């Protein structure tokens, strides 16, 4: 959520860009990306001015740089899966300040994430089958971003049934912190806001065919919106993903 908030492209908003990756020994890598930022004026402005995702300029949009360093090792008969990474994002676009005092000089974010395989079975069809544990942390400055911190813990198992190595069961809990400056601005207008957005989700993704996955998830969200403050929400999600 935070990387997209500071301008990283996402569906359905595509922007021109270039990615370069240097792979060193033992799974170490450095990945650098440069792209035209999503407009800081909001998704409606981006859509109205870049409907097909090919324009090099949209109102207020500057250049976004992202650099990630990490260690990624695939699961093998001898080794377990591991992916450690850290990254930084810098956006030259000017963003409106949360205190209403003009605009900021650019925007930025940092992130850390780690996923490690905890268990594996000698009877498994693939070495990647087993329980995995993951954690993530994202940060963006609160003076120009509504979502300022994000923390996540996840536990997931690939190949819940040994004969179905591509299925995955996952449990996820996360917390998103809202900007205190944004909360103060709304409080001055007597509008109640949330302090945190907390969520928990359990999901099962099944491979129904090569390139087709059916995912069913049940999620519980506390403080689902920043303002106005709303009741907690229980959601059932069913999605079909197809890759070509």
Buried (B, 14 or more C-beta within 10 A) or exposed (E): EBBBBBBBBEEEBBBEBEEEEEEEEEBBBEBBBBBBBBBBBEEEBBBEBBEEBEBEEBEBBBBBBBBBBBBBBEBEEEEBBBBBBBBEBBBBBBBBBBBEEEEBEBBBBBBEBBBBBEEBEEEBEEBBBBBBEBEBBBBBBBBBBBBBBBBBEBBBBBBBEEEBBBBBBBEBBBBBBBBEBBBEBBEEEEEEBBEEBBBEBEBBBBBEEEEEBBBEBEBBBBBBEBBEBEEEEEEEEEEEEEEE
